[in-house]
Amino acid sequence: MEWFEALILGLIQGFTEYLPVSSSGHLAIGATLFGIEGEENLTFAIAVHAATVLSTVVILWKEIERIVKGVFKFRWNDEMRYAVNIMVSMIPVGIAGIFFKDEVAGVFSEGLLLVGCMLLVTALLLTFSYYATPRPKEKISMRDAFVIGLAQACAVLPGLSRSGSTIATGLLLGNRKESVAQFSFLMVLIPIMGEALLDMLRGGFSLEQSGIPTLSLIVGFVAAFVSGCIACRWMINIVKKGKLICFAVYCAIAGAVTIGITLLQQ
């Protein structure tokens, strides 16, 4: 992997992790275009996912600090309730990771046709959430947290945007825009870190086996971190203004183009 390829893929990961356009789908497309696969792709994916986790911590540090301080007061306050909701939201993706790991891994080998189809599904979800007018709620309930977690679990499919699915689901349930965006970004921190740790323990992160130059890995990490910081802050403002329909149009076009190119190559 050349450094400029790592730069492009790092930027793709950083921006698309937060924008509702599917980071896994875009990384799959980018990796296919550059001919990157196997250990090289896995090692790089672990590195750039770690970078986007770090960007979330940096941008939402004040909120994370507030929640942690509230939790260590050891009483049922707003912060403890929020932390419990985050834990509840992780149940579906935890079940999927433990019991359906092989099936999920097999899905990623299905090629770009599935990516294109899931991008169209992402477009539909964003469109529904844009035009829906549910009764507004002040706070995310435990039930809503679990349903949003189900959306996150479904988003393991490449091309189905995690942020798009969780934010759209939260909006369809009637939660406030800014609350849903922040919850969507915080709820994914532990699952991503846990998955990266498991991959590293299984030997998935290996510079020697992947053959990625150290410079390329550093460039990809920095690119993902910087673009992640920009996209995280930008996305929160976009959700507040209710402009998700623009991303629905993009996902529809990207999905249709991906499907068309894939079918022509068969």
C-alpha positions in Angstrom: 0.0 0.0 0.0 1.5 3.3 -1.1 1.2 6.4 1.2 -1.2 8.2 -1.1 -3.5 5.2 -1.1 -3.4 5.2 2.7 -4.1 8.9 2.7 -7.2 8.5 0.4 -8.5 5.5 2.4 -7.9 7.2 5.7 -9.9 10.2 4.6 -12.6 8.0 3.3 -12.8 6.2 6.7 -12.7 9.4 8.8 -15.4 11.2 6.8 -17.7 8.2 6.2 -17.6 6.9 9.7 -19.8 9.8 10.8 -21.5 10.9 7.6 -24.5 8.6 6.9 -23.0 7.0 3.8 -21.4 3.8 5.2 -17.7 3.7 6.0 -17.5 -0.1 5.5 -19.1 0.2 2.0 -16.8 3.0 0.9 -13.7 1.3 2.3 -14.7 -1.9 0.4 -15.1 0.1 -2.8 -11.7 1.9 -2.2 -9.9 -1.3 -1.3 -11.3 -2.9 -4.5 -10.1 0.0 -6.6 -6.6 -0.1 -5.2 -6.5 -3.9 -5.2 -6.0 -4.2 -1.4 -7.2 -7.3 0.3 -6.5 -9.9 3.0 -4.1 -9.1 5.9 -3.2 -5.8 4.4 -6.8 -4.6 4.4 -7.5 -5.9 7.9 -4.5 -4.3 9.5 -5.3 -1.0 7.9 -8.9 -1.2 8.9 -8.0 -1.8 12.5 -5.7 1.3 12.5 -8.1 3.7 10.9 -11.0 2.5 13.1 -8.8 3.2 16.1 -8.2 6.7 14.7 -11.9 7.5 14.3 -12.6 6.3 17.9 -9.9 8.7 19.0 -11.5 11.5 17.0 -14.9 10.8 18.7 -13.2 11.0 22.1 -11.6 14.3 21.3 -14.7 16.0 19.9 -17.1 14.7 22.5 -14.6 14.8 25.4 -16.7 17.2 27.6 -19.8 15.0 27.3 -17.8 11.8 28.0 -16.2 13.4 31.0 -19.6 14.5 32.3 -21.0 11.0 31.9 -18.0 9.4 33.6 -18.1 11.8 36.6 -21.9 11.3 36.9 -21.5 7.5 36.9 -18.9 7.5 39.6 -21.3 9.4 41.9 -23.0 5.9 42.2 -26.5 7.1 42.1 -29.4 7.1 39.6 -28.8 10.4 37.9 -29.1 11.6 34.3 -25.5 10.5 33.6 -26.0 7.0 35.0 -29.2 6.7 33.0 -27.3 7.7 29.8 -24.5 5.2 30.5 -27.1 2.4 31.1 -28.8 3.3 27.8 -25.4 3.1 26.0 -24.9 -0.4 27.5 -28.4 -1.5 26.5 -27.7 -0.3 22.9 -24.7 -2.5 22.7 -26.6 -5.7 23.5 -27.7 -6.4 19.9 -24.3 -5.8 18.3 -22.7 -7.9 21.1 -25.0 -10.8 20.3 -24.3 -10.5 16.6 -20.6 -10.4 17.2 -20.6 -13.4 19.5 -23.0 -15.7 17.8 -22.9 -14.6 14.2 -19.3 -13.6 13.7 -18.6 -16.2 10.9 -21.8 -15.2 9.1 -21.0 -11.5 9.2 -17.4 -12.3 8.0 -18.9 -14.2 5.1 -21.2 -11.3 4.1 -18.1 -9.1 3.6 -16.9 -11.5 0.9 -20.1 -11.1 -1.1 -18.6 -8.3 -3.2 -19.8 -4.9 -4.2 -23.2 -5.9 -5.4 -24.3 -6.2 -1.7 -22.7 -2.9 -0.9 -24.7 -1.2 -3.6 -28.0 -2.7 -2.4 -27.3 -1.7 1.2 -26.5 1.9 0.1 -30.0 2.0 -1.4 -31.4 0.8 1.9 -29.5 3.5 3.7 -31.0 6.0 1.3 -34.5 4.8 2.1 -33.9 5.0 5.8 -32.6 8.6 5.6 -35.6 9.5 3.4 -38.1 8.1 5.8 -36.5 9.8 8.8 -36.5 13.2 6.9 -40.2 13.1 6.1 -41.5 11.4 9.3 -43.1 13.6 12.0 -43.3 11.4 15.1 -44.3 12.8 18.5 -41.1 14.4 19.9 -39.4 13.1 23.1 -37.2 14.9 25.5 -34.9 12.0 26.4 -33.8 8.7 24.8 -35.6 5.9 26.7 -34.1 2.5 27.5 -36.5 0.9 24.9 -35.4 3.4 22.2 -31.7 2.7 23.1 -32.3 -1.0 22.5 -34.1 -0.4 19.2 -31.3 2.0 18.0 -28.9 -0.8 19.0 -30.7 -3.2 16.8 -30.2 -0.7 13.9 -26.5 -0.7 14.7 -26.3 -4.5 14.7 -28.0 -4.6 11.2 -25.4 -2.0 10.0 -22.6 -4.6 10.2 -23.7 -5.2 6.6 -21.3 -3.4 4.2 -23.0 -0.5 2.6 -25.6 -0.1 5.4 -24.5 3.1 7.2 -24.1 2.7 10.9 -24.5 6.4 11.7 -27.3 6.7 9.1 -29.2 3.7 10.5 -28.9 4.6 14.1 -29.6 8.3 13.6 -32.6 7.6 11.3 -34.0 5.0 13.7 -33.7 7.5 16.6 -35.4 10.2 14.6 -38.2 7.8 13.6 -38.7 7.0 17.3 -39.3 10.7 17.9 -36.0 11.6 19.7 -34.5 15.1 19.4 -32.0 15.5 16.5 -29.0 16.7 18.5 -29.5 14.0 21.2 -29.7 11.2 18.6 -26.5 12.3 16.8 -24.5 12.5 20.0 -25.9 9.1 21.2 -25.1 7.5 17.9 -21.5 8.5 18.1 -21.0 7.6 21.7 -22.7 4.2 21.6 -20.2 2.9 19.0 -17.0 3.6 21.0 -16.9 0.4 23.1 -18.0 -2.0 20.3 -15.3 -0.6 17.9 -12.6 -0.7 20.5 -13.7 -4.2 21.6 -13.7 -5.5 18.0 -10.3 -3.9 17.3 -8.9 -5.5 20.5 -10.2 -8.9 19.6 -8.8 -8.7 16.1 -5.4 -7.7 17.6 -5.5 -10.6 20.0 -6.3 -13.0 17.1 -3.3 -11.6 15.2 -5.3 -9.5 12.8 -3.1 -6.5 13.3 0.4 -7.4 11.9 2.6 -5.0 10.1 4.9 -7.8 9.1 2.3 -10.0 7.6 0.3 -7.2 6.0 3.3 -5.8 4.3 2.1 -2.2 4.9 4.9 0.3 5.1 5.0 2.1 8.5 4.7 5.5 6.7 1.5 4.4 5.0 0.0 3.2 8.2 0.9 6.5 10.0 -0.5 8.6 7.1 -3.7 6.6 7.0 -4.1 6.9 10.8 -3.6 10.7 10.8 -5.9 11.2 7.8 -8.6 9.2 9.5 -8.2 11.1 12.8 -8.3 14.6 11.3 -11.1 13.9 8.8 -13.0 12.1 11.7 -12.8 15.1 13.9 -14.1 17.4 11.1 -16.9 15.0 10.1 -18.0 14.3 13.7 -18.5 18.0 14.5 -20.0 18.6 11.0 -22.5 15.8 11.3 -23.9 16.9 14.6 -24.6 20.3 13.1 -26.1 18.7 10.0 -28.5 16.5 12.0 -29.6 19.6 14.1 -30.5 21.4 10.8 -32.3 18.3 9.5 -30.4 18.1 6.2 -30.1 14.3 6.0 -32.0 14.2 2.7 -28.9 15.3 0.9 -27.1 12.1 2.0 -30.1 10.0 1.0 -29.7 11.3 -2.6 -26.0 10.6 -2.5 -26.4 7.1 -1.2 -29.1 6.4 -3.8 -26.8 7.5 -6.6 -23.7 5.7 -5.2 -25.7 2.5 -4.7 -27.1 2.6 -8.2 -23.7 3.3 -9.7 -22.1 0.5 -7.7 -24.8 -2.0 -8.7 -24.6 -1.0 -12.3 -20.8 -1.3 -12.5 -20.8 -4.6 -10.7 -23.4 -6.1 -13.0 -21.6 -4.9 -16.1 -18.4 -6.6 -14.9 -20.1 -9.9 -14.4 
